[in-house]
Amino acid sequence: MPFVRHMVPYVLLTICLSGCATTDLMVKRQAEAEARIEFLLQSSKKSEQRVTELSGQIQVTGEQLKAQQEQLQTARGEISRLKDEAGELRSSVAETRSRVALLAQRPASPSVEIVNQTSSGAGDGGPPTTYLKAFGLYSANDFPAAVRAFEAFLKQNPRSDYAPNALYWIGECHYSMDDFAKARAIFVKVGETYPTSAKAPDALLKLGYTLLALNEKEKAAALFEKVLRLYPGHPVALKARERLNSH
């Protein structure tokens, strides 16, 4: 099996490079989100100052004050959304880096399974290449292409361990494109199809965010209460409590 032994290092290197490229895209997207947060924080401060100034002026019209208040509320909402997205990206970057590091540490062995690992197969070392490529498209803000890539992955790998994740990120893509109706349907589907998956808590939380975006505040609050009840020790509980306290 000399050919197999010679090919193993190249296959592992390809997978590692793919993981590194995906990580770079996620880090770039995280940096962009945090830069946007900083910009919005500055804008929010200026809006607050302007509202204070206008409130002290007798001649100011109600329409002017209302417009400034709405602008401030919009900025605060955008800051909150971007903070959530940046936090999720940090987790994804850390997870991908960890998997790439594990791949780099794996000893080269003449395993036919590794050599024959295709873009649609998932080995013990981490996500399949097709999944990583789809996530790379998401991280690069190419949401329509990411949806198609994740859907193709699900069609080819309906029983994959990464199927719940792929479905969840399809929902995230629709949410990022402000297609909240589709995002809502996907997040519901994640919970119904994969109720015990690691993505079930995230899908339930994001369903609450989506309901808020659809101005269904009472339903969203009920969802956040459900998150607190079902996942009290999970990171999503903290985010759910923050949303409950802010509305």
C-alpha positions as CSV (number, residue, x, y, z in Angstrom):
1,M,0.0,0.0,0.0
2,P,2.8,2.5,-0.8
3,F,0.5,4.8,-2.7
4,V,-1.9,5.0,0.3
5,R,0.9,5.8,2.7
6,H,2.1,8.6,0.4
7,M,-1.4,10.1,0.0
8,V,-2.4,10.3,3.7
9,P,-0.2,13.3,4.6
10,Y,-1.6,15.2,1.6
11,V,-5.2,14.4,2.4
12,L,-4.7,15.5,6.0
13,L,-2.9,18.7,4.9
14,T,-5.9,19.5,2.5
15,I,-8.4,19.0,5.3
16,C,-6.3,21.2,7.7
17,L,-6.0,23.9,5.1
18,S,-9.7,23.8,4.5
19,G,-10.3,24.2,8.2
20,C,-7.8,27.1,8.4
21,A,-9.5,28.9,5.5
22,T,-12.9,28.5,7.1
23,T,-11.5,29.8,10.4
24,D,-10.0,32.8,8.7
25,L,-13.4,33.6,7.2
26,M,-15.1,33.3,10.5
27,V,-12.5,35.5,12.2
28,K,-12.9,38.1,9.5
29,R,-16.7,38.1,9.9
30,Q,-16.4,38.3,13.7
31,A,-14.1,41.3,13.4
32,E,-16.5,43.0,11.0
33,A,-19.4,42.4,13.4
34,E,-17.5,43.8,16.4
35,A,-16.4,46.8,14.3
36,R,-20.0,47.4,13.5
37,I,-20.9,47.1,17.2
38,E,-18.3,49.8,18.0
39,F,-19.7,52.1,15.3
40,L,-23.3,51.6,16.5
41,L,-22.3,52.2,20.1
42,Q,-20.9,55.6,19.1
43,S,-24.0,56.3,17.0
44,S,-26.1,55.3,20.0
45,K,-24.3,57.7,22.3
46,K,-24.7,60.5,19.8
47,S,-28.4,59.7,19.5
48,E,-28.9,59.7,23.2
49,Q,-27.2,63.1,23.5
50,R,-29.4,64.4,20.7
51,V,-32.6,63.1,22.4
52,T,-31.5,64.8,25.6
53,E,-30.9,68.1,23.8
54,L,-34.2,67.9,22.0
55,S,-36.1,67.1,25.2
56,G,-34.8,70.3,26.7
57,Q,-35.9,72.5,23.8
58,I,-39.4,73.9,24.0
59,Q,-39.6,74.5,20.3
60,V,-38.8,70.9,19.3
61,T,-41.7,69.0,17.6
62,G,-43.0,65.7,18.8
63,E,-42.2,64.2,15.4
64,Q,-38.5,65.2,15.7
65,L,-38.2,63.7,19.2
66,K,-40.0,60.5,18.1
67,A,-37.7,60.1,15.1
68,Q,-34.6,60.4,17.3
69,Q,-36.0,57.9,19.8
70,E,-36.8,55.4,17.1
71,Q,-33.3,55.8,15.6
72,L,-31.9,55.2,19.1
73,Q,-34.0,52.1,19.6
74,T,-33.0,50.7,16.2
75,A,-29.3,51.2,17.0
76,R,-29.7,49.4,20.3
77,G,-31.5,46.5,18.6
78,E,-28.7,46.2,16.0
79,I,-26.1,46.3,18.7
80,S,-27.8,43.5,20.6
81,R,-28.1,41.3,17.5
82,L,-24.5,41.9,16.4
83,K,-23.3,41.0,19.9
84,D,-25.1,37.7,19.7
85,E,-23.7,37.0,16.3
86,A,-20.2,37.9,17.4
87,G,-20.5,35.5,20.4
88,E,-21.6,32.7,18.2
89,L,-18.8,33.3,15.8
90,R,-16.3,33.2,18.6
91,S,-17.6,29.7,19.6
92,S,-17.5,28.5,16.0
93,V,-13.9,29.8,15.5
94,A,-12.8,28.1,18.7
95,E,-14.5,24.8,17.6
96,T,-12.9,24.8,14.2
97,R,-9.4,25.6,15.5
98,S,-9.7,22.8,17.9
99,R,-10.7,20.3,15.2
100,V,-7.9,21.5,12.9
101,A,-5.4,21.1,15.8
102,L,-6.7,17.6,16.4
103,L,-6.3,16.7,12.7
104,A,-2.7,18.0,12.7
105,Q,-1.9,15.7,15.7
106,R,-3.3,12.6,14.1
107,P,-0.6,10.1,13.2
108,A,-0.3,9.2,9.5
109,S,-1.4,5.6,9.0
110,P,-2.2,3.7,5.8
111,S,-5.9,3.8,6.3
112,V,-7.9,3.3,3.2
113,E,-10.9,5.1,4.9
114,I,-8.9,8.3,5.2
115,V,-7.6,8.2,1.7
116,N,-11.0,7.5,0.3
117,Q,-12.7,10.2,2.4
118,T,-14.8,12.2,-0.1
119,S,-16.2,15.7,0.3
120,S,-19.4,14.2,1.5
121,G,-18.1,11.9,4.1
122,A,-17.5,12.7,7.8
123,G,-14.4,11.1,9.5
124,D,-13.6,11.1,13.1
125,G,-11.4,14.1,12.6
126,G,-14.2,16.7,12.1
127,P,-16.9,18.0,9.8
128,P,-17.0,16.8,6.2
129,T,-15.4,19.1,3.6
130,T,-18.8,19.9,2.0
131,Y,-20.1,21.1,5.4
132,L,-17.0,23.2,6.0
133,K,-17.3,24.8,2.5
134,A,-21.0,25.6,3.3
135,F,-20.0,27.2,6.6
136,G,-17.3,29.1,4.9
137,L,-19.9,30.6,2.5
138,Y,-22.0,31.6,5.5
139,S,-19.0,33.2,7.3
140,A,-18.2,35.1,4.1
141,N,-21.8,36.5,4.2
142,D,-22.8,34.7,1.0
143,F,-26.0,33.6,2.5
144,P,-27.9,32.4,-0.7
145,A,-24.9,30.2,-1.7
146,A,-24.6,29.0,1.9
147,V,-28.2,27.9,1.9
148,R,-27.8,26.0,-1.3
149,A,-24.6,24.3,0.0
150,F,-26.1,23.3,3.3
151,E,-29.2,22.0,1.5
152,A,-27.0,19.9,-0.8
153,F,-25.1,18.6,2.2
154,L,-28.4,17.5,3.9
155,K,-29.6,15.9,0.7
156,Q,-26.4,13.9,0.4
157,N,-26.0,13.2,4.1
158,P,-29.4,13.0,5.7
159,R,-28.1,10.9,8.6
160,S,-24.9,12.8,9.2
161,D,-24.0,13.9,12.7
162,Y,-23.8,17.4,11.2
163,A,-27.3,17.3,9.7
164,P,-28.8,19.2,12.7
165,N,-26.0,21.8,12.4
166,A,-26.5,22.2,8.7
167,L,-30.3,22.7,9.1
168,Y,-29.7,25.2,11.9
169,W,-27.3,27.3,9.8
170,I,-29.8,27.4,7.0
171,G,-32.1,29.1,9.5
172,E,-29.3,31.5,10.4
173,C,-28.8,32.4,6.7
174,H,-32.5,33.2,6.3
175,Y,-32.4,35.2,9.5
176,S,-29.4,37.2,8.3
177,M,-31.2,37.9,5.1
178,D,-34.2,39.2,7.1
179,D,-36.3,36.4,5.7
180,F,-37.9,35.8,9.1
181,A,-40.8,33.6,7.9
182,K,-38.3,31.0,6.4
183,A,-36.0,31.4,9.4
184,R,-38.9,30.7,11.7
185,A,-39.9,27.5,9.8
186,I,-36.3,26.2,9.9
187,F,-35.7,26.8,13.6
188,V,-39.0,25.0,14.3
189,K,-37.9,22.1,12.1
190,V,-34.6,21.8,14.0
191,G,-36.4,21.4,17.3
192,E,-38.9,19.0,15.9
193,T,-36.5,16.9,13.8
194,Y,-33.5,16.9,16.1
195,P,-34.9,17.5,19.6
196,T,-31.9,16.0,21.4
197,S,-29.2,17.5,19.2
198,A,-26.7,20.1,20.5
199,K,-28.3,22.7,18.2
200,A,-31.8,22.3,19.7
201,P,-31.2,24.9,22.4
202,D,-29.7,27.4,20.0
203,A,-32.6,26.8,17.6
204,L,-35.2,27.5,20.3
205,L,-33.4,30.7,21.4
206,K,-33.1,31.9,17.8
207,L,-36.7,31.1,17.2
208,G,-37.4,33.6,20.0
209,Y,-35.3,36.2,18.3
210,T,-37.1,35.6,15.0
211,L,-40.5,36.0,16.7
212,L,-39.3,39.3,18.1
213,A,-38.2,40.4,14.6
214,L,-41.8,39.5,13.4
215,N,-43.1,41.7,16.3
216,E,-44.7,38.7,18.0
217,K,-43.4,39.8,21.4
218,E,-45.7,37.6,23.6
219,K,-44.8,34.4,21.7
220,A,-41.2,35.4,21.9
221,A,-41.3,35.9,25.6
222,A,-43.0,32.5,26.0
223,L,-40.1,31.0,24.0
224,F,-37.5,32.6,26.2
225,E,-39.3,31.3,29.3
226,K,-39.2,27.9,27.7
227,V,-35.5,28.2,27.1
228,L,-34.9,29.0,30.8
229,R,-37.1,26.1,31.8
230,L,-35.5,23.5,29.5
231,Y,-31.9,24.6,29.5
232,P,-31.2,26.5,32.8
233,G,-27.5,25.7,32.8
234,H,-26.9,26.2,29.1
235,P,-25.4,29.5,27.6
236,V,-28.6,30.1,25.8
237,A,-30.4,30.6,29.1
238,L,-28.3,33.8,29.8
239,K,-29.2,35.2,26.3
240,A,-32.9,34.3,26.9
241,R,-32.9,36.1,30.2
242,E,-31.2,39.2,28.7
243,R,-33.9,39.4,26.0
244,L,-36.7,38.9,28.6
245,N,-35.2,41.7,30.7
246,S,-34.9,44.1,27.7
247,H,-38.5,43.7,26.6
